[in-house]
Amino acid sequence: MQRILITGSNRGIGLELARQYAARGAQVFATCRDPQSADQLHALAQAHADRVHLVALDTGHPESIAEAASTIHAQTDGLDVLINNAAINPRDDRLRAFGQLEPDPILDVLRVNSIGPVLVTQAFADLLRRGNSARVVNISSGAGSLEQQANGCGYTYHASKAALNMFTRCLAGTLQADGIITIVLNPGWVKTDMGGPNATLEAEQSIRGILDVIDRLTIDDNGAFCQWDGKRLPW
Ligand SMILES: NC(=O)c1ccc[n+]([C@@H]2O[C@H](COP(=O)([O-])OP(=O)(O)OC[C@H]3O[C@@H](n4cnc5c(N)ncnc54)[C@H](OP(=O)(O)O)[C@@H]3O)[C@@H](O)[C@H]2O)c1
């Protein structure tokens, strides 16, 4: 039975990842900031009582990451897939309007989108080392591609994903010796709270593709920038 850890799994892409992994028989550590209000995750856990575990994990707070690691270490002796999915993209001119940019709100986004995935991976590295062909999948975005944003961009969210891309290359170098494959993955433009109603993909389709990409990864893919449909993206 595959053992999967997902951050930000109470809604959007994270919730659909938890659903599809649960449906195929995996054990899912479905983490989110506030499990008490995660109604859809509770319903999923009820439907798969012994395999879906709700765990509190706020990726912006190291103490929350440490608490979650301690809880999950008590429940499993290995992890096969870690998906760093949680991210924010607040609508705030202090993050995206040149002339109004401010450091603290920008740092809050970098803390969640760029640094959080590294700290989460660090906290679960020992369980990943004991997993079966373990994979770390950092959910990035085309917004993080330097080449695709050659004519300007929205500053903070874009920079946070570009930083995540480089952190992932660093992790890929570190974890390769343990046989762990680490990638960044663009889910496409998906109908979620973040993607909005005009997005081109339903979550079901994007996540079906993502699971297929993760299943097919080999060590040759270590450090790659992939898309939900298996295509490679330019850095
Ligand atoms: N949707 C798209 O079109 C699209 C495109 C490219 C990339 N992405 C990426 O795909 C991932 C998922 O996006 P989405 O569309 O599902 O976004 P979403 O609908 O806004 O959901 C974001 C998720 O992240 C969680 N989260 C935010 N801050 C967190 C924190 N500090 N700790 C733990 N969880 C936190 C949220 O939890 P709360 O409910 O507690 O806020 C929520 O579960 C993100 O990395 C995003 O950048 C999305």
The ligand as an SDF file (V2000), in Angstrom:
LIG
                    3D

 48 52  0  0  0  0  0  0  0  0999 V2000
   -5.2910   26.2940   -9.6840 N   0  0  0  0  0  0  0  0  0  0  0  0
   -4.3950   26.5920  -10.6180 C   0  0  0  0  0  0  0  0  0  0  0  0
   -4.7510   26.9490  -11.7620 O   0  0  0  0  0  0  0  0  0  0  0  0
   -2.9240   26.4690  -10.3280 C   0  0  0  0  0  0  0  0  0  0  0  0
   -2.0290   26.7280  -11.3860 C   0  0  0  0  0  0  0  0  0  0  0  0
   -0.6460   26.5770  -11.1580 C   0  0  0  0  0  0  0  0  0  0  0  0
   -0.2160   26.1790   -9.9090 C   0  0  0  0  0  0  0  0  0  0  0  0
   -1.1000   25.9490   -8.8960 N   0  0  0  0  0  0  0  0  0  0  0  0
   -0.5560   25.4970   -7.6120 C   0  0  0  0  0  0  0  0  0  0  0  0
   -1.2770   24.3420   -7.1880 O   0  0  0  0  0  0  0  0  0  0  0  0
   -1.2910   24.2830   -5.7520 C   0  0  0  0  0  0  0  0  0  0  0  0
   -2.7140   24.1460   -5.2440 C   0  0  0  0  0  0  0  0  0  0  0  0
   -3.4590   25.2580   -5.7370 O   0  0  0  0  0  0  0  0  0  0  0  0
   -5.0430   25.3180   -5.6870 P   0  0  0  0  0  0  0  0  0  0  0  0
   -5.4720   25.8430   -6.9830 O   0  0  0  0  0  0  0  0  0  0  0  0
   -5.6040   24.0610   -5.1530 O   0  0  0  0  0  0  0  0  0  0  0  0
   -5.1990   26.5100   -4.6050 O   0  0  0  0  0  0  0  0  0  0  0  0
   -6.3760   26.7960   -3.5480 P   0  0  0  0  0  0  0  0  0  0  0  0
   -7.6490   26.3220   -4.1050 O   0  0  0  0  0  0  0  0  0  0  0  0
   -6.2270   28.2210   -3.1830 O   0  0  0  0  0  0  0  0  0  0  0  0
   -5.9510   25.8750   -2.3120 O   0  0  0  0  0  0  0  0  0  0  0  0
   -4.7450   26.1670   -1.6420 C   0  0  0  0  0  0  0  0  0  0  0  0
   -4.5430   25.1570   -0.5400 C   0  0  0  0  0  0  0  0  0  0  0  0
   -3.3210   25.4770    0.1340 O   0  0  0  0  0  0  0  0  0  0  0  0
   -3.6180   25.5620    1.5240 C   0  0  0  0  0  0  0  0  0  0  0  0
   -2.7070   26.4470    2.2510 N   0  0  0  0  0  0  0  0  0  0  0  0
   -2.4810   27.7590    2.0460 C   0  0  0  0  0  0  0  0  0  0  0  0
   -1.5800   28.2010    2.9430 N   0  0  0  0  0  0  0  0  0  0  0  0
   -1.2490   27.1460    3.7070 C   0  0  0  0  0  0  0  0  0  0  0  0
   -0.3600   26.9610    4.8040 C   0  0  0  0  0  0  0  0  0  0  0  0
    0.3730   27.9730    5.3250 N   0  0  0  0  0  0  0  0  0  0  0  0
   -0.2560   25.7230    5.3470 N   0  0  0  0  0  0  0  0  0  0  0  0
   -0.9780   24.6980    4.8600 C   0  0  0  0  0  0  0  0  0  0  0  0
   -1.8430   24.8130    3.8440 N   0  0  0  0  0  0  0  0  0  0  0  0
   -1.9750   26.0300    3.2730 C   0  0  0  0  0  0  0  0  0  0  0  0
   -5.0500   26.0440    1.5930 C   0  0  0  0  0  0  0  0  0  0  0  0
   -5.5690   25.7950    2.8840 O   0  0  0  0  0  0  0  0  0  0  0  0
   -6.6460   26.7990    3.6180 P   0  0  0  0  0  0  0  0  0  0  0  0
   -8.0050   26.3100    3.2020 O   0  0  0  0  0  0  0  0  0  0  0  0
   -6.3400   26.6190    5.0620 O   0  0  0  0  0  0  0  0  0  0  0  0
   -6.3660   28.1960    3.1190 O   0  0  0  0  0  0  0  0  0  0  0  0
   -5.6570   25.1860    0.5090 C   0  0  0  0  0  0  0  0  0  0  0  0
   -5.8870   23.8820    0.9700 O   0  0  0  0  0  0  0  0  0  0  0  0
   -0.5770   25.5490   -5.2860 C   0  0  0  0  0  0  0  0  0  0  0  0
    0.7890   25.2520   -5.0580 O   0  0  0  0  0  0  0  0  0  0  0  0
   -0.7060   26.4900   -6.4840 C   0  0  0  0  0  0  0  0  0  0  0  0
    0.3030   27.4650   -6.5100 O   0  0  0  0  0  0  0  0  0  0  0  0
   -2.4400   26.0910   -9.0870 C   0  0  0  0  0  0  0  0  0  0  0  0
  1  2  1  0
  2  3  2  0
  2  4  1  0
  4  5  1  0
  4 48  2  0
  5  6  2  0
  6  7  1  0
  7  8  2  0
  8  9  1  0
  8 48  1  0
  9 10  1  0
  9 46  1  0
 10 11  1  0
 11 12  1  0
 11 44  1  0
 12 13  1  0
 13 14  1  0
 14 15  2  0
 14 16  1  0
 14 17  1  0
 17 18  1  0
 18 19  2  0
 18 20  1  0
 18 21  1  0
 21 22  1  0
 22 23  1  0
 23 24  1  0
 23 42  1  0
 24 25  1  0
 25 26  1  0
 25 36  1  0
 26 27  1  0
 26 35  1  0
 27 28  2  0
 28 29  1  0
 29 30  1  0
 29 35  2  0
 30 31  1  0
 30 32  2  0
 32 33  1  0
 33 34  2  0
 34 35  1  0
 36 37  1  0
 36 42  1  0
 37 38  1  0
 38 39  2  0
 38 40  1  0
 38 41  1  0
 42 43  1  0
 44 45  1  0
 44 46  1  0
 46 47  1  0
M  CHG  2   8   1  16  -1
M  END
$$$$
